[in-house]
Amino acid sequence: MHTMTTTRRTLANAQTLATKSMELSLAAPQVVAERVSRMMTAGLNPSARDQKEFMSMGNEKVTAFYESWMGMWSAAYTAYWKAASSAYATPSLLTPTASNPFAAFGVNKATNRMVKQQVNAMTNVLNAGLAPVHAKAVSNAKRLSRNK
């Protein structure tokens, strides 16, 4: 049961990451095209609306970077402690025995669980990093496409 839940969670996290990556790959060029077009149209005398949009471009990138960085740090920190507590909770899986002398290196039962944990942790970290950038790019693409 636990393995199936972990597998489903890992798959769901990977699917979320793939979906957000695809949406971002479509939204980002759209936002860039809209904004460059607006800059070219505004020329040397941008309107107050254009100036506001141009100022927000830089601010939102810095904000998204920090939110992304903090999200990734938090997810990595959580993953580290989950892995440490998991190894501590089941030390027998990592204790070498006559039947499994390489257990201390993660070979056998512990390996499968640890690999799944690490894959899930990695997708969590990537999702946490992508989420703020994805959210801002997709919302900008929708907003800018409405303002035509």
C-alpha positions in Angstrom: 0.0 0.0 0.0 2.7 2.5 1.0 4.7 1.7 -2.1 1.8 2.2 -4.4 0.9 5.6 -2.7 4.6 6.7 -3.1 4.6 5.6 -6.7 1.4 7.5 -7.4 2.6 10.6 -5.7 5.9 10.5 -7.6 4.1 10.0 -10.9 1.6 12.9 -10.0 4.6 15.2 -9.1 6.3 14.3 -12.4 3.2 14.9 -14.4 2.7 18.3 -12.7 6.3 19.2 -13.4 5.8 18.2 -17.1 2.5 20.1 -17.4 3.9 23.3 -15.8 7.0 23.1 -18.0 4.9 22.8 -21.1 2.6 25.7 -20.1 5.7 27.8 -19.2 7.3 27.0 -22.6 4.2 28.4 -24.3 3.4 31.3 -22.0 6.9 32.8 -21.8 7.4 33.5 -25.5 3.9 34.9 -25.7 4.6 37.4 -22.9 8.0 38.4 -24.4 6.4 39.0 -27.8 3.6 41.1 -26.3 6.0 43.2 -24.2 8.5 43.7 -26.9 5.7 44.7 -29.3 4.4 47.1 -26.6 8.0 48.6 -26.2 8.4 49.0 -29.9 5.0 50.7 -30.3 5.6 53.0 -27.3 8.8 54.2 -28.7 10.5 57.1 -26.8 7.3 58.3 -25.2 5.7 55.4 -23.4 2.3 56.1 -21.8 1.7 55.8 -18.1 0.2 52.4 -18.6 3.2 51.3 -20.6 5.6 52.7 -18.0 3.8 50.7 -15.3 4.0 47.5 -17.3 7.7 48.0 -18.0 8.4 48.6 -14.3 6.5 45.6 -13.3 8.5 43.4 -15.7 11.7 43.8 -13.7 10.1 43.6 -10.3 8.1 40.5 -11.0 11.3 38.7 -12.2 13.1 39.5 -9.0 10.1 38.4 -6.9 9.6 35.2 -8.8 13.3 34.4 -8.5 13.2 34.8 -4.7 10.0 32.9 -4.3 11.4 30.1 -6.5 14.7 30.0 -4.6 12.9 29.8 -1.2 10.5 27.2 -2.5 13.3 25.0 -3.7 15.3 25.5 -0.5 12.3 24.6 1.6 11.5 21.5 -0.5 15.1 20.3 -0.4 15.3 20.9 3.4 12.1 18.9 3.9 13.4 16.1 1.7 16.7 16.0 3.6 15.0 15.5 6.9 12.5 13.0 5.5 15.4 10.9 4.2 17.4 11.2 7.4 14.4 10.2 9.6 13.5 7.3 7.2 17.1 5.9 7.5 17.1 6.5 11.2 13.7 4.8 11.7 14.8 1.6 9.9 18.5 1.1 10.6 18.2 -2.6 10.0 17.8 -2.0 6.3 21.2 -0.5 6.3 23.0 -2.9 8.6 25.3 -5.3 6.9 24.4 -9.0 7.5 25.8 -12.3 6.2 23.0 -12.4 3.6 23.4 -8.7 2.6 26.9 -7.5 3.3 26.4 -4.4 1.1 23.3 -3.1 3.0 25.4 -0.1 4.3 25.7 1.0 0.7 22.0 1.0 0.1 21.9 -2.3 -1.8 18.7 -4.5 -1.6 15.5 -3.5 0.2 16.5 0.0 1.2 17.6 1.0 -2.3 14.2 0.8 -4.0 12.6 2.9 -1.3 15.4 5.4 -1.2 15.4 5.8 -5.0 11.7 6.5 -4.9 12.1 8.9 -2.1 14.9 10.8 -3.9 13.0 10.9 -7.2 9.9 12.3 -5.4 12.1 14.8 -3.5 13.7 15.9 -6.7 10.4 16.5 -8.5 9.1 18.3 -5.3 12.2 20.6 -5.4 11.7 21.3 -9.2 8.0 21.9 -8.8 8.6 24.3 -5.9 11.1 26.2 -8.0 9.0 26.3 -11.2 5.7 27.2 -9.5 6.2 30.9 -8.9 7.7 31.5 -12.4 5.0 29.4 -14.0 2.2 31.2 -12.1 3.5 34.7 -13.1 4.2 33.8 -16.8 0.8 32.1 -17.3 -1.1 35.0 -15.5 0.8 37.5 -17.6 0.1 35.7 -20.8 -3.7 35.7 -20.0 -3.7 39.3 -18.9 -1.7 40.6 -21.8 -3.7 38.7 -24.4 -6.9 40.3 -22.9 -5.5 43.8 -23.2 -5.2 43.9 -27.0 
